[in-house]
Amino acid sequence: MPREWLDGGFMIKAASLRELAEKTGLNADALSATIDRFNAFARKGVDEDFQRGGNRFDNGWGDPFHGPNPNLGTLEKTPFYAIRIWPGDLGTKGGLLTDGDGRVMDREGQPIAGLYAAGNSAASVMGRCYPGPGGTLGPGMVYAWLAMRHAAVEHGEMTP
């Protein structure tokens, strides 16, 4: 871990969970309860909240020598670290449902006029799995092109 991560504030280091909570502005009791809950899941091998390690795809990225779940380990060893996380749209395993022209569909399955989505903002053509780095680039480019073409035709900028 580069020292500048700590010095620059990107990563926060603490000798205890209570200290980590103080440094990050979190409620210490809530953080402790969350860690206790997660550790119980790790010991049992079943992540009841997010199902991490509950399928072969996830397990392929885990430690095959760690059990009972190759993707879960307890958070007990000090020091503890924290980083700020912001939401993004990489590998969403979800996204907005679109039609073949990239138009976003409403709850009744009808296109929402003027609203398009492509790439990681749209539901994946691969379903709820992420095949690996770069796997969304091709479908993202194709659906972006289809959406732009549809919008251009709709606005009279080109013929079908």
N, C-alpha and C positions, 0 to 999 in steps of 0.2 A: 504494500500500500504506500503510495507516494506521500511523503510528509506534507506536501503542499495541499493535499486534500483536507488534512486536519487544520493546518495553518490558515487556509483560505475559507474554512467554514463549510466546505462541501460535505465533510463527514464529521460527525460528533462522536467522541470517545468518552466513556464513563466507566468507573469501577463498579457501579451497581445500577440496578434498574431505577432506583429512586433518584440517583444522580442523573441518569440519562433522561428521566422524565423532567427533572428540573431544568436541564440544559436545553431541552427541546420544547418546553412549554406544555407538556402533556400532563394529564392527571396521573399521579403516581399510582394510586390504587387501581385505576382503570387499566393502566399499562401492565401492572403486576397480574391482574386478573386475566388479561388477554394472553400474557405469556404462560400463565398456569394452564389455561384452557388449551393453548397450542401444544404445550409440553405433554399434556395428557393424551392428546391426539397422536403425537409422535411416539409415545410409549406404546400405545394401542396399535399404531400402524394405520389408523383410519382418520383422514381429515374430514370431519363431519361438516365443516363450513364450506370448503372449496374443492373437496375431493382430489387434492393433489396426490399423485402417485396411485390413483385408482384405476389406471389403464396401462396397457403395454406401451403406448406411445410415451407417456410421462415416464414410465419406469426405464425406458431406453436412455433417458437423460440423467438418471439417478446413479447412485453408487450401488452396484450389484452386490457388494460385500456388506452393505449396511442393512440391518433389519430392525423391526419387521417390515418397514416400508423403505425402499431405496431412496425415496424423495423427502423423507421427513426425519429430522433430528431435533433433539431437545435444545432449547436455548438456555444454557445454564453456566457455561464457562465464561468467566470475565477475561478481559474487559468486554463491554457491550458497545456496539456501534449503531449509529443511525445516520440516514441520509434523507433529504427531502425528496419526495417522489411526486411528479406531476403527471396527470393522465395524458395519454397519447393514443394514437390510433394504429400502432403496429401490432399485427397479429391479434386482432380483436376477437377472433372466434365468434363473430357475430356481425353486427352492423345493420344498416338499413336494407330492407328487402327491395330489390329493384326488378324491373322487367328486362327484356332483351335489348331495350334501347337505353338502359341506365336510368329510367325514370323511377323515382322513389314511390313505393306503393303505400296506400293508406291501409287502415285496419280492415277495410272491406275488400282489399285487393285491387283497388282502382288507383291509377297513376295520379300523383299530386302535380297539378299543372306547374311547370317551370322549375320543379325540384328534381335534381339529378344527383347521383352518387356513383363513385367508382373507386377502385383500389380498396384500401383498408377501411374506408368509410362505408362501404357497401358490404352486404352479406357475401361471404366468400363463395365462389363457384365450387370450392372444395369442401363445402359444408362447415362443420364446426371443428375442423382440424387445421393445423398449420404445417404444411409439408416441409418447411425449412427455409433458410435464408434465401431470398430472391424469388420464392415460389409465388408470390403475389404480384410480381412486376408485370409479367405477361398479361394476366387477366386484367390488371389495373389499367394498362395501356390500351388494351382492346376495348374495354368498357368505357373508358374515357373518350376514345375515338367515336364509339357508337353513340354516346350521349351527346357529344359535340355535333355530330352529324344530324341527329334527331332534332336538336335545338335549332340548328341552322335551317333545316327544312321547315320546322314549325314557324320560324320567324321570317320565312321567305328569302333567306340569304343564299339558299341553294335548292336545287331540285333533287327529288329522290333518285 
